[in-house]
Amino acid sequence: MLNVLLCRAFCLQLERWSCILRSSEDNLKNLQPLLGGAYSKNQLSWTLQIKPSVFSEYRIMCFKSYSMTFACLNRMKSYRLPWTRLYSTSRTTVDSSEVKTFLALAHRWWDEQGVYAPLHSMNDLRVPFIRDNLLKTAADHQPGKPLSGMKILDVGCGGGLLTEPLGRLGASVIGIDPVDENIKTAQHHKSFDPVLDKRIEYRACSLEKIVEETAETFDAVVASEVVEHVIDLEVFIQCCCQVLKPGGSLFITTINKTQLSYALGIVFSEQIAGIVPKGTHTWEKFVSPEKLESILESNGLSVQTVAGMLYNPFSGYWHWSENTSLNYAAHAVKSSMQEHPAPADLL
């Protein structure tokens, strides 16, 4: 129905133009000498007058053209290339209040018995989780340096607790964090190891700031204990997808949004036991595996694994669990562009 209405409106407009042109025929004939004799009287007359038979033919042609155009547009609308959507630089993922919280703790990242002790211990799970899933797609790897040749982006790297182990596995790693003091701490710590000094680069910036210059650059993006601190999760995931190569992996560890996570993750951990400083987490920012998977899938990422993680505050160790009601880890892979038809093919 929309196509028909548009065609009728277009045809009515053509009739109006025809009347205007016919009424102006005499004036335009006077312009013929100025045209350098480019048009004969018959040619000019044919140009100015739209004969009924010709107009009828044009009306049919216009109708067909509109039908084909809208059919094509409808197909293109249903076709999504999420990794090619442009990011709006007016939006940000960084929460200024979160920056202040981590700024006050920037000097405590490498205190293995301090407030970041759970993150030091989490490396026992998340480093093998990242390594083993990346090796599934690697043709071959060097002994002792299984991730050699891979480029990894560690988003929200903090003091480099996860960045350094990935660098020791042979990967070239870029760690980014919006807190400048965190980056200073990370750079100072890696300077003690000449090997890491060559493999790791740190930048004090947000993810959205490097999207353009690093588009489809990385074999893997890691966002460990980060998504529960951003203010726009969808933009954050979109940016992660944009900097990934086709077929690249995104690794996320975060906290589920459940009543149990509020009771244990905030009330017990922050207010009673003091495992983490008060105000570190906001329950409203927690995200369920189902919601996270939905956002990932809508941005061209296929979720491969979701596994629960449990922390024992008495032993200080983490272990895997089938229960995802508290912490969990997710691995998703970006779809290869070759798997989808190109817009030119649709046209």
N, C-alpha and C positions, 0 to 999 in steps of 0.2 A: 504493500500500500504506500509506504514511504517513497519507493522508487517512482511509482506512478504519479504521485503528487508533485515530486520534484521535476519530473519530465513535463508535466502540464505547466508548471510555473515557468520552466525554461522556454517552452514553446510560446507561451504568452509574451514573454519578454522578447523573443525573436520577432513576433508580429509587431510589437511596438517599435522595435528597431527598424523594421521594414517600412513602417509608415513614416518614420522620421527621415529615413534615407530617401524615400520616394518624394517627399515634400522638399527635400534639399537637392533634388537632381539638377534643377536648373542652375543653382548656385555652384554646384560642383563642376558642371560642364564648363563654366567660365574659368575654372582652374586648370582645364586641360592643357593650355599652352605652357603653364608653369610646370606641368609634369613632364615636359620635354617630349611630348608625343608618345609617351609610353603606352597609352591606352587609346584604342580607337573608340568611335562613338558607340559601336555595337558592344564592345567589351565593357565600356563604362556603364552603358545602359543595363547590361546583364548583371554587372556587379551591384548596381544600385537597386534593381528590381528583383524581388524574390518571387518567381513564378509559383503559382499554386502547386503544380506538379513537382517542381523542385523542392518547395517547402514541405510538401507531403513526404517526399523521399527523405528530406533532412530530418523530419519529425520521427520517422521510423528509425533512421540511423541514430538519432539522439537517444531514443528510447533504448535501443540495443546497447549503445555505448554506456548509458547510465546503468543498465542492468549488469553489464559485465564489470563496470567499475565497482558497484556496490557489492557484487558477489566476491570480487577480489579483496575488497576492504574487509568484508565479513570474515573471510578466511584468514587474513592477516591479523585481525583483531583477536581471533581465537588462538593464534600461534604466538607463543611467548619465547622470547630470548632473554631470560632473566639476567644473564651475565653481561648483557650489553646495555642494560638500563643505566642512564647517566645518574650519577650521584649529585644530589643538591648540596652545594657547599654551604647553604644557609642553615643546614641542620648539623648537629654535632652529637656525638655519643658520649662525650665526657661530662661527668657531673662534677661541678666545682666543689660541692661539699665533700665529695669522695676524695678529691685531690687534697683538700686540707687534712683529712683524716690520715691519708698515707704519707703526707709530707711530714707529719709529726713523728712517724715511725721509720723514716727513711734510713736512719743510722742503725737499725736493729735487724736488717735483713739476714745477716750472716751469723746471728746468734742462734745456734742450734737448740738452745734450751730456753729461748725467749718466746715472744708472742708468735713468731713464725715457725715454731717447732713443728706444728702439724703439716706445713708446706714442705719442710725438709723431709719429713717422713713420707709424705705423699709421693715423692720421687720414686720410691720403691715400686709403686704401681704405675704411675703415669709415664715414666721413661720407657719401661718395657712395652707398655700399651702403644705408645707412639712408634717405637722401633719395630715391633713385630708387625704392625699393620702396614707400615711403609715397605717392609721387606717383602710383603706379599706381591707387590707390584714391581719390585726390582729384579732385573734380569740376573745380575750378579753383584757381589759385594766383596770388599776387601776384608780379610780377617783383621779384627781389632778396630776396623773403621767401617762398620756396615752401612753407615749413612753417607759415605764419601760420595761427593758429586751432587748431593741433594741440597736445595736451597730452602731454608725454613724461616718463616716469620713468626716470632714469639711476641704476641700482642699482650700488652700489660705485663711486661717481663719483670717489673719491680727491680729487685737487686740482682736478678740473673740466676735465681735458684734453679730454674729449669733450663735456661739458655745454655749454661755451662755444660751440663751433662750431655745435651744434644750436640754441642760442639765437640766434646770428647769422643763422640761416636763417629766423628768425621764430617758432619754436616757443616755447611756454611750458613750461619745463623745471623739474622738481624733481629735485635731485640728493641722494641719501642715501648715507651711509657710516657704519659703526659706529665708526670712529676719529675721535674728536672733533678731533684735531689736523689731520686731513685736511680736515675741513669748515672749520676756521679758515683754512687756507691757501687753500681755494677761495673763501671769502667775501672774503678780502683781495684776491685777484687780480681778481675780477669788479668790485670797487669802483672800479677805474680806468676802467671803461666804463659810463657812465650808462645806456646802452641795455640792456646785459646785466643791470644791477642791477634793472631792472624786469621782465625776462623770466625770470630765474633765481631759484629759491629753493633754499637748501641746508638739510638737516636731518641732525643727528648721531643716526642711529638705524638699526636693522636693518629689513629688508624686512617681516618678520612683524609688527613693531610698528605698521605703518600699514595693514595689510590691511583692517581693519574700516572705518576712516574714509575709505579711498580705493577701496572696492570698485567695480569697473567704471567707473573714472574716466578712464583714460588711453587715448589712441589708439595709443600705442606704449610698450613697456618695453624698455630697453636694458640688457643685462648683458654688457659687454665685458671680457674677461679677468677674470671673476669666478667662474664656476661651478667652476673648478679650485681654488678656495680655500674653498668652503663645506663644511660637514660633513654636510649632508643635502640631496642634490641634488633628491630627489623633493619634499620639502617646499618647497624654494626655487622649483621650477618651478610647483608648485601655487599658491604665493603670487603669482607673476608672472601666472598665468592669472586669478586672482581680481581683481586690480586692473585688468585689461584690459577695455575695452569689448568687447561682441560684435563680431567682425570686426576687432578690434585686432591689432597686429603685435608679435611678440616677436623681438628681435634678440640673437643670442649670438655672441661670438667666444671661442674657447677652444683647448685643446691636446688632440690625439688621444692615446689611450693605446696607444702602440706601442713596440717596442724602439728604433726610430729616435728617437722623441720623448724617450726616456730618455737615449740617447747624446748627442743634440744639445741638447735642452732643459735637461737637468740637468748631465750630466758636462761637456760642452763649454761651454755658456753660463754656468754658475754656477761650476764648479770649475776650468776651464782658462782661458777667455777673460775671465771676469769681466764678461760683458755685463749680467748681473743679479746681485744679491747672493746669496751662498750661503744656502740654506734658503728661498728665495722660493717654490719649487714642491715639491710632494710627488707623485711619480709615481703613487701609488695613487689620488690624487684626479682624475687625468686621466680624460676620458670619451671614448669613441669616438662617431663620428657615428651609428652604428647604435643604441647604447644611448640616446643623447640623443634621437634621433627616437622611440624606443619610449616614453620617459617623456613626451615632448611629446604624442604621439598619445593616450596614456592619460589625459591631462588636457584633452582637447578642443581640442588645437592641431594644425593641419594644416601639415606642413612643406612650404614652397614651394621653398626653395633651400638647398643646401649647397655651399659653394665652398672650395677649398683656398687657403691663404695661405702664402707663403714669404718669409722675411726674409733679406736678404743682409747679414751683419755687417760686410762690408768697405765696401760702399757706403752702408749705413745705410738702405736703402729696402726696402719691401715690394712684392710683386706677386702677382696672382692666379695660381692654378695648379689643374689638374685633380687634382693629388695632395693628398689630405687626411691624409696620414700624420703631418704635423706640426701646423701650425695650420690652423684652418678657421673659416668664418663660416656661421651658419645663420639663416634667416628663417622664422618660423612664424606662422600666422594663427589667431586664436581663432574657433571655430565660432560662428555666429550662433544665438541661442536659437530663432529662428523656424524653423530647419531641423530641429528635433527636436520630437516630440510632447510635450505637457505631461503631467504625471502625472494631471491631471484627465481628460484625453482617454482615458488608459488605463483609468481607473476607469469 
